[in-house]
């Protein structure tokens, strides 16, 4: 029998089931992903068209989703103003320290920062909770989701999986805009 990809294969699903049972978890965090308090990439097992499948999920906070949308818009504005703009690339020297940016990259960086502040102040970008399903994913079925939570932790992930699999997940359709958190000066 031909499967769409390895995430549909019974042997792969059974292997993940055993691993989850041994760890007493409903999901497995993908190693090597840029996981953080606000973003976690993980696998879980669910049903699709009456058959078990592995879901490859990316779950992140609404705040991170908003920041990403704002940055993407700011980069788009920078590309319109600076025809040579291809993104800002940081390089490290032999000691692992960041090399200084060129004067043009520095100017573009400041421009992007100003645009971000303007977008946030005017609340130009608003986001809401969502779940996107990708049935043409390279492994299993892709799930991309943003929830209005402070952090993506074990409790949030377990609740998401249960509600997703039970088809009881209710998304908040309220539109949100966030402000960047300014770092506070620490007096020592």
C-alpha positions in Angstrom: 0.0 0.0 0.0 1.3 3.4 -0.9 1.2 6.1 1.8 1.3 9.9 1.3 4.4 10.0 3.5 6.0 8.3 6.5 3.6 10.1 8.9 0.8 7.9 7.5 2.7 4.6 7.7 1.3 2.2 10.4 4.9 1.2 11.4 5.9 4.9 12.0 2.7 5.6 13.9 3.2 2.5 16.1 6.8 3.5 16.8 5.6 7.0 18.0 2.8 5.4 20.0 5.4 3.3 21.9 7.6 6.3 22.5 4.7 8.4 23.8 3.5 5.6 26.1 7.1 5.2 27.5 7.3 9.0 28.1 3.6 9.1 29.4 2.9 12.0 27.1 0.5 12.8 24.3 3.2 14.4 22.2 6.8 14.4 21.2 8.8 17.6 20.9 10.7 17.8 17.7 14.4 18.1 18.5 16.4 20.7 16.6 13.4 23.0 16.1 13.7 26.6 17.5 11.4 25.7 20.5 10.9 28.4 23.1 8.3 29.5 25.7 6.3 31.0 22.8 6.8 28.3 20.1 6.9 24.5 20.2 7.1 22.1 17.3 5.8 18.6 18.2 4.3 15.4 16.9 1.0 13.8 18.1 -1.3 11.1 16.8 -4.8 11.8 15.7 -7.3 10.7 13.1 -7.7 11.8 9.5 -10.3 10.3 7.1 -10.9 7.5 9.6 -7.3 6.5 9.9 -4.6 7.2 12.4 -1.9 9.7 11.3 0.9 11.7 12.8 0.4 15.4 13.0 3.4 17.6 12.8 2.3 20.7 14.8 3.7 24.1 15.3 2.0 25.9 18.1 2.8 29.4 19.1 1.5 32.3 21.1 -0.6 35.0 19.5 2.0 37.5 20.6 4.7 35.7 18.6 2.4 35.4 15.6 1.7 39.2 15.8 5.4 40.0 16.1 6.1 37.9 13.1 3.4 39.5 11.0 4.6 43.0 12.1 8.2 42.2 11.2 7.2 40.8 7.8 5.3 44.0 7.0 8.2 46.1 8.1 10.6 44.1 5.9 8.2 44.6 3.0 8.3 48.4 3.6 12.1 48.3 3.8 12.3 46.4 0.5 10.2 49.2 -1.1 12.4 51.9 0.2 15.8 50.2 -0.3 15.9 48.4 -3.7 19.0 46.4 -2.7 17.5 45.1 0.5 17.7 41.3 0.8 17.4 40.9 4.5 19.8 41.8 7.3 22.4 39.0 7.8 24.5 38.9 10.9 27.9 37.3 10.7 30.2 36.2 13.5 34.0 36.8 13.7 36.4 34.1 14.8 35.6 34.8 18.4 31.9 34.3 18.0 31.1 38.0 18.3 28.8 39.7 15.9 30.5 41.7 13.2 29.3 45.2 12.7 26.7 45.8 10.1 27.5 47.9 7.0 26.2 51.5 7.1 23.4 50.5 4.7 22.4 47.5 6.8 22.5 49.8 9.9 20.2 52.3 8.1 17.8 49.6 7.0 17.8 48.2 10.6 16.8 51.6 12.0 14.2 52.0 9.3 12.7 48.6 10.1 12.7 49.4 13.9 10.9 52.7 13.2 8.3 51.0 11.0 7.7 48.3 13.7 7.1 51.0 16.3 4.7 52.8 14.0 2.8 49.7 13.1 2.5 48.7 16.8 1.5 52.2 17.9 -1.2 52.5 15.2 -2.2 48.9 15.7 -2.1 48.4 11.9 -1.7 44.6 12.3 -4.3 42.6 14.2 -4.3 38.8 14.6 -6.6 36.2 16.0 -6.4 32.6 17.0 -6.2 30.1 14.1 -5.4 26.5 13.1 -4.3 25.7 9.6 -4.1 22.2 8.4 -1.7 21.1 5.6 -2.5 17.7 4.1 0.4 18.0 1.6 3.0 18.2 4.4 6.3 16.3 4.0 5.7 14.3 7.2 2.2 13.3 8.4 -0.2 16.3 8.3 1.0 19.7 9.2 -0.8 21.8 11.8 0.0 25.5 12.2 -1.7 27.1 15.2 -1.6 30.3 17.3 -3.4 30.6 20.6 -3.9 33.6 22.9 -1.7 32.2 25.7 1.3 33.6 27.6 3.4 30.6 27.0 3.3 27.3 25.1 3.9 24.7 27.9 3.0 21.1 28.6 -0.5 22.0 29.9 -1.3 24.2 26.8 0.0 21.5 24.4 -1.9 18.7 26.1 -5.1 20.7 26.1 -4.7 21.6 22.4 -4.1 18.0 21.4 -7.1 16.7 23.4 -9.5 19.4 22.0 -8.1 19.0 18.5 -8.6 15.3 18.5 -12.0 15.5 20.2 -13.1 18.2 17.7 -13.9 20.5 20.6 -11.3 23.2 20.0 -13.0 26.6 20.1 -10.9 29.5 18.7 -11.3 33.1 19.9 -12.1 35.3 16.8 -11.3 38.5 18.7 -8.6 40.6 16.9 -5.6 41.4 19.0 -2.7 43.9 18.5 0.4 43.7 20.8 3.1 46.1 21.7 6.8 45.1 21.9 7.9 44.8 25.5 10.6 47.3 26.2 13.6 45.9 28.1 13.9 47.6 31.5 17.2 49.0 32.6 18.7 47.1 35.5 20.6 49.2 37.9 23.3 47.4 39.7 
